[in-house]
């Protein structure tokens, strides 16, 4: 029989812990026998792993059901409240913050307005203040925030630095991840807002059933994110999907034209009510959206195109002309749906990004 060396034994314990913790999170509440059956590990091994996880604060023993005859089986549950993550959208005209437990369940939201002309320090301070207030008001200790992730317009490199922003004043070069890491003194990440919104849709929204997805973010700005085989495709430097930076696509001009004489919500409402001029504006906006979206669709050939952001709340009044123009431009038109989350998608995608970090680097699963 081959004896395990110290390194081999350590690796085996790590693997057993990963397998057991994954099974418990999936099951919710489970007995030793159930976990042994799910994992294929011995009952004694599972018990030892759970005792270690309980000592680390990740697992709790659940009291037996009332009325159970004889000696009740020990039951365990993952402690989703052992830590928390914060997801933040640092947008053009506002901040959106979501506080979630380790199962990704959002327990608090907070929003704050910010001027579109705000300088970078002012925008960053608004994001910091809103994030801290969200955690404090929820009664969660700041030390319990294990990771924070932020989404923002522009190209964000793999270190979390904004390498290029065409919409926010002074935003190019901002080390968003580095600065956000000071808010709670822990791990921090940053990514492009459209990419995070696409991640949220694939996690819990309209794109759960699709592997290849193009997500178009509308509202204060227009951007896009791409999922290939269920994974974000950000490209070499984080610029994948930034087709809106091409002036010829016309996304920025179309967005300004849409709200030239009235807010977007008013224009959409008027178009729905039969106003011809409003309908013309919406159709023009949809046509320009379709040009950029079709270029991405022709490159990726996705199963699904998700329309998200603030303007997605318009629903069919925008989706109908968008589908029509896409049909004129695409060889194979993907299914087109509206976002599940609207303007909360970026913050929720940031929650998912932060959770990915915690699961990989802290929980080791």
C-alpha positions as CSV (number, residue, x, y, z in Angstrom):
1,X,0.0,0.0,0.0
2,X,1.4,3.4,-1.0
3,X,1.7,5.9,1.9
4,X,0.6,9.4,1.4
5,X,3.2,12.1,1.9
6,X,2.5,15.4,3.7
7,X,1.8,17.2,0.5
8,X,-0.4,14.4,-0.8
9,X,-2.4,14.3,2.4
10,X,-2.9,18.1,2.4
11,X,-4.1,18.0,-1.2
12,X,-6.5,15.1,-0.4
13,X,-8.0,17.1,2.5
14,X,-8.4,20.1,0.3
15,X,-10.2,18.1,-2.4
16,X,-12.5,16.4,0.2
17,X,-13.3,19.9,1.6
18,X,-14.1,21.3,-1.8
19,X,-16.4,18.3,-2.7
20,X,-18.2,18.3,0.6
21,X,-18.8,22.1,0.7
22,X,-20.1,22.1,-2.9
23,X,-22.5,19.3,-2.1
24,X,-23.7,21.0,1.1
25,X,-24.3,24.4,-0.7
26,X,-26.3,22.6,-3.4
27,X,-28.3,20.6,-0.9
28,X,-29.1,23.4,1.5
29,X,-29.5,21.2,4.5
30,X,-28.2,17.6,4.6
31,X,-27.2,14.8,6.9
32,X,-23.9,13.1,7.1
33,X,-25.3,10.0,5.3
34,X,-26.8,12.1,2.5
35,X,-23.5,14.0,2.0
36,X,-21.6,10.8,2.1
37,X,-23.8,9.4,-0.7
38,X,-23.6,12.6,-2.8
39,X,-19.8,13.0,-2.5
40,X,-18.8,9.3,-2.5
41,X,-16.7,9.9,0.6
42,X,-16.9,7.9,3.8
43,X,-19.2,9.1,6.5
44,X,-16.2,9.5,8.9
45,X,-14.4,11.7,6.3
46,X,-17.5,13.9,5.7
47,X,-18.0,14.3,9.5
48,X,-14.3,15.4,9.9
49,X,-14.6,17.9,7.0
50,X,-17.8,19.4,8.4
51,X,-16.4,19.7,11.9
52,X,-13.4,21.6,10.4
53,X,-15.7,23.8,8.3
54,X,-17.8,24.5,11.4
55,X,-14.7,25.6,13.3
56,X,-13.9,28.0,10.5
57,X,-17.4,29.4,10.7
58,X,-18.6,28.2,7.2
59,X,-21.0,25.5,8.4
60,X,-23.6,25.2,11.2
61,X,-25.3,22.2,12.7
62,X,-29.1,22.4,12.2
63,X,-31.4,21.4,15.1
64,X,-33.4,18.2,14.5
65,X,-37.0,18.4,13.4
66,X,-39.5,18.2,16.3
67,X,-41.2,14.9,16.8
68,X,-38.4,12.8,15.4
69,X,-38.3,9.4,17.2
70,X,-35.0,7.9,18.3
71,X,-31.6,9.4,17.9
72,X,-31.9,12.1,15.2
73,X,-29.3,12.3,12.4
74,X,-27.0,15.2,12.5
75,X,-27.9,17.8,9.9
76,X,-25.7,20.6,8.5
77,X,-26.2,23.8,6.5
78,X,-23.8,26.2,4.8
79,X,-23.6,29.5,6.6
80,X,-24.3,32.0,3.9
81,X,-24.1,34.8,6.4
82,X,-20.5,34.0,7.4
83,X,-19.4,36.7,4.9
84,X,-20.8,39.1,2.4
85,X,-20.0,40.6,-1.0
86,X,-20.8,44.1,-2.4
87,X,-21.5,44.7,-6.1
88,X,-21.4,48.4,-7.3
89,X,-22.3,50.1,-10.5
90,X,-20.4,53.4,-10.8
91,X,-22.4,54.9,-13.6
92,X,-22.7,58.1,-15.5
93,X,-25.6,59.5,-13.6
94,X,-25.9,57.3,-10.5
95,X,-24.5,54.7,-8.2
96,X,-26.2,51.4,-7.5
97,X,-25.0,49.1,-4.7
98,X,-26.1,45.6,-3.9
99,X,-25.1,43.7,-0.7
100,X,-25.4,39.9,-0.9
101,X,-24.6,36.9,1.3
102,X,-22.4,34.0,0.2
103,X,-25.3,32.3,-1.6
104,X,-25.7,35.5,-3.8
105,X,-28.9,36.5,-2.2
106,X,-29.2,40.3,-2.2
107,X,-30.1,41.5,1.2
108,X,-29.9,45.3,0.6
109,X,-29.9,47.8,-2.2
110,X,-28.9,51.4,-2.2
111,X,-28.8,54.1,-4.8
112,X,-27.4,57.6,-5.1
113,X,-27.5,60.2,-7.9
114,X,-24.3,61.7,-9.3
115,X,-23.9,64.4,-11.9
116,X,-22.9,63.3,-15.4
117,X,-20.3,66.0,-15.3
118,X,-18.9,65.0,-11.9
119,X,-15.1,64.8,-11.7
120,X,-13.5,61.4,-10.9
121,X,-12.9,62.1,-7.2
122,X,-16.5,63.2,-6.7
123,X,-17.8,60.0,-8.4
124,X,-15.5,57.8,-6.5
125,X,-16.5,59.4,-3.2
126,X,-20.2,58.9,-4.0
127,X,-19.5,55.2,-4.7
128,X,-17.6,54.8,-1.5
129,X,-20.1,56.6,0.6
130,X,-23.1,54.7,-0.9
131,X,-21.4,51.3,-0.5
132,X,-20.6,51.9,3.1
133,X,-24.1,53.2,3.8
134,X,-25.6,50.1,2.2
135,X,-23.6,47.8,4.5
136,X,-24.1,49.8,7.6
137,X,-27.8,50.2,7.2
138,X,-28.2,46.5,6.7
139,X,-26.6,45.9,10.0
140,X,-23.6,44.0,8.5
141,X,-20.2,44.6,10.0
142,X,-17.8,46.0,7.5
143,X,-15.2,43.3,8.3
144,X,-17.8,40.8,7.0
145,X,-17.5,42.1,3.5
146,X,-15.1,39.7,1.9
147,X,-15.0,41.2,-1.5
148,X,-16.3,44.1,-3.5
149,X,-16.6,44.4,-7.3
150,X,-17.4,47.5,-9.3
151,X,-18.8,47.9,-12.8
152,X,-18.3,51.0,-14.9
153,X,-18.4,52.3,-18.4
154,X,-15.3,52.1,-20.5
155,X,-12.6,49.5,-21.1
156,X,-11.4,48.0,-17.9
157,X,-8.2,45.9,-17.9
158,X,-7.6,42.7,-16.0
159,X,-6.1,44.5,-13.0
160,X,-9.3,46.6,-12.6
161,X,-7.9,49.8,-14.0
162,X,-10.0,51.9,-16.5
163,X,-7.7,52.0,-19.5
164,X,-10.1,54.1,-21.6
165,X,-13.4,55.9,-20.9
166,X,-15.1,58.1,-23.4
167,X,-18.1,59.1,-21.4
168,X,-17.0,59.9,-17.8
169,X,-14.8,63.0,-17.1
170,X,-11.3,62.1,-15.9
171,X,-12.1,58.4,-15.7
172,X,-9.4,57.1,-18.0
173,X,-6.6,55.7,-15.8
174,X,-8.6,55.4,-12.6
175,X,-7.5,52.3,-10.6
176,X,-11.1,51.4,-9.7
177,X,-10.3,48.0,-8.2
178,X,-7.4,49.4,-6.2
179,X,-9.4,52.3,-4.8
180,X,-12.5,50.1,-4.1
181,X,-10.3,47.8,-2.1
182,X,-9.8,50.6,0.5
183,X,-13.5,50.8,1.2
184,X,-13.7,47.6,3.3
185,X,-10.0,46.7,3.5
186,X,-10.5,43.5,1.5
187,X,-10.3,42.1,-2.0
188,X,-11.7,44.2,-4.8
189,X,-12.3,43.8,-8.5
190,X,-13.6,46.0,-11.4
191,X,-15.0,45.3,-14.9
192,X,-16.9,46.8,-17.7
193,X,-20.5,47.5,-16.9
194,X,-22.0,45.7,-19.9
195,X,-19.9,42.7,-19.3
196,X,-21.2,42.4,-15.7
197,X,-24.8,42.9,-16.8
198,X,-24.3,40.0,-19.3
199,X,-22.9,37.9,-16.4
200,X,-26.0,38.6,-14.3
201,X,-28.4,37.6,-17.1
202,X,-26.5,34.3,-17.5
203,X,-26.5,33.7,-13.8
204,X,-30.1,34.4,-12.9
205,X,-31.8,36.2,-15.7
206,X,-33.0,36.0,-19.2
207,X,-29.9,34.2,-20.5
208,X,-29.8,31.2,-18.2
209,X,-30.6,28.8,-21.0
210,X,-28.1,30.2,-23.5
211,X,-24.4,29.7,-24.0
212,X,-23.6,32.2,-26.6
213,X,-25.1,35.6,-25.8
214,X,-24.8,39.2,-26.9
215,X,-26.0,41.7,-24.3
216,X,-26.7,45.3,-25.3
217,X,-26.7,47.9,-22.4
218,X,-28.9,50.9,-23.1
219,X,-29.5,54.1,-21.1
220,X,-27.1,56.9,-20.3
221,X,-24.6,55.1,-22.5
222,X,-24.8,52.2,-24.9
223,X,-22.4,49.3,-24.6
224,X,-22.2,45.5,-25.2
225,X,-21.0,42.4,-23.5
226,X,-20.4,38.9,-25.0
227,X,-20.7,35.5,-23.6
228,X,-19.2,32.5,-25.5
229,X,-19.8,29.0,-24.1
230,X,-21.3,30.7,-21.0
231,X,-18.2,32.7,-20.2
232,X,-17.5,36.3,-20.6
233,X,-15.3,37.1,-23.6
234,X,-13.4,40.3,-22.8
235,X,-10.6,40.0,-25.3
236,X,-6.9,40.7,-24.9
237,X,-7.2,44.1,-23.2
238,X,-10.9,44.1,-22.1
239,X,-12.2,45.9,-25.2
240,X,-14.3,43.0,-26.7
241,X,-17.8,44.3,-27.4
242,X,-16.9,48.0,-27.5
243,X,-18.3,48.4,-30.9
244,X,-20.1,51.6,-29.8
245,X,-16.7,53.4,-29.9
246,X,-16.9,53.2,-33.7
247,X,-18.5,56.6,-34.7
248,X,-19.9,55.0,-37.8
249,X,-22.1,52.7,-35.8
250,X,-23.9,55.8,-34.4
251,X,-24.9,54.5,-31.0
252,X,-23.9,57.7,-29.2
253,X,-25.5,60.0,-31.7
254,X,-28.7,58.0,-31.7
255,X,-28.9,58.0,-27.9
256,X,-28.6,61.8,-27.8
257,X,-31.2,62.2,-30.6
258,X,-33.7,60.0,-28.7
259,X,-33.7,62.4,-25.7
260,X,-33.2,65.6,-27.6
261,X,-36.6,67.1,-26.7
262,X,-37.8,64.9,-23.8
263,X,-36.6,62.2,-21.4
264,X,-36.5,58.7,-22.9
265,X,-39.4,57.4,-20.8
266,X,-41.6,60.2,-22.1
267,X,-40.6,59.4,-25.7
268,X,-41.3,55.7,-25.3
269,X,-44.7,56.4,-23.6
270,X,-45.7,58.8,-26.4
271,X,-44.7,56.3,-29.1
272,X,-46.7,53.6,-27.3
273,X,-49.7,56.1,-27.4
274,X,-49.4,56.5,-31.2
275,X,-47.4,59.8,-31.4
276,X,-45.8,59.6,-34.9
277,X,-42.8,61.8,-34.1
278,X,-42.0,59.8,-31.0
279,X,-42.4,56.6,-32.9
280,X,-40.0,57.9,-35.5
281,X,-37.4,58.7,-32.9
282,X,-37.7,55.3,-31.3
283,X,-37.5,53.6,-34.7
284,X,-34.3,55.6,-35.6
285,X,-32.8,54.7,-32.2
286,X,-33.7,51.0,-32.7
287,X,-32.2,51.1,-36.2
288,X,-28.9,52.4,-34.9
289,X,-28.9,49.8,-32.0
290,X,-29.5,47.1,-34.6
291,X,-26.5,48.2,-36.7
292,X,-24.0,47.6,-33.8
293,X,-25.9,44.6,-32.5
294,X,-26.0,42.9,-35.9
295,X,-22.3,43.4,-36.3
296,X,-21.7,41.5,-33.0
297,X,-24.3,38.9,-33.9
298,X,-22.7,38.3,-37.3
299,X,-19.3,37.8,-35.6
300,X,-20.6,35.6,-32.7
301,X,-23.8,34.0,-34.1
302,X,-25.4,34.0,-30.6
303,X,-28.4,32.1,-29.5
304,X,-29.7,35.1,-27.7
305,X,-29.6,38.9,-27.7
306,X,-30.5,40.6,-24.4
307,X,-31.5,44.2,-24.3
308,X,-30.8,45.7,-20.9
309,X,-30.2,48.9,-19.1
310,X,-32.7,51.8,-18.4
311,X,-34.2,51.9,-21.9
312,X,-35.0,48.2,-21.8
313,X,-38.0,49.1,-19.6
314,X,-39.7,50.4,-22.7
315,X,-40.4,46.7,-23.6
316,X,-42.1,45.9,-26.9
317,X,-42.2,49.5,-28.1
318,X,-38.4,49.3,-28.5
319,X,-38.1,45.5,-29.1
320,X,-40.4,45.4,-32.0
321,X,-38.5,47.9,-34.3
322,X,-35.2,46.4,-33.0
323,X,-36.2,42.9,-34.1
324,X,-37.4,44.3,-37.5
325,X,-34.1,46.1,-38.2
326,X,-32.1,43.1,-37.0
327,X,-34.0,40.9,-39.5
328,X,-32.9,43.2,-42.3
329,X,-29.2,43.0,-41.3
330,X,-28.5,39.6,-39.8
331,X,-28.0,36.3,-41.7
332,X,-29.3,34.4,-38.7
333,X,-31.4,36.5,-36.3
334,X,-31.0,35.5,-32.7
335,X,-33.8,35.4,-30.2
336,X,-34.2,39.0,-28.8
337,X,-35.4,39.4,-25.2
338,X,-35.5,42.1,-22.6
339,X,-33.3,41.9,-19.5
340,X,-34.7,40.4,-16.3
341,X,-33.0,43.1,-14.1
342,X,-33.1,46.3,-16.0
343,X,-30.9,48.9,-14.4
344,X,-29.9,46.6,-11.5
345,X,-28.1,44.2,-13.8
346,X,-24.6,45.8,-13.5
347,X,-24.6,45.7,-9.7
348,X,-25.9,42.1,-9.7
349,X,-23.2,41.1,-12.1
350,X,-20.7,42.7,-9.9
351,X,-22.1,40.6,-7.0
352,X,-21.5,37.5,-9.1
353,X,-17.9,38.6,-9.9
354,X,-17.2,39.1,-6.2
355,X,-18.7,35.8,-5.4
356,X,-16.5,34.0,-8.0
357,X,-13.5,35.5,-6.2
358,X,-14.6,34.5,-2.8
359,X,-15.5,30.9,-3.9
360,X,-12.1,30.5,-5.6
361,X,-9.8,32.3,-3.2
362,X,-11.5,32.0,0.2
363,X,-13.8,29.0,0.2
364,X,-11.6,27.1,-2.3
365,X,-14.4,25.7,-4.4
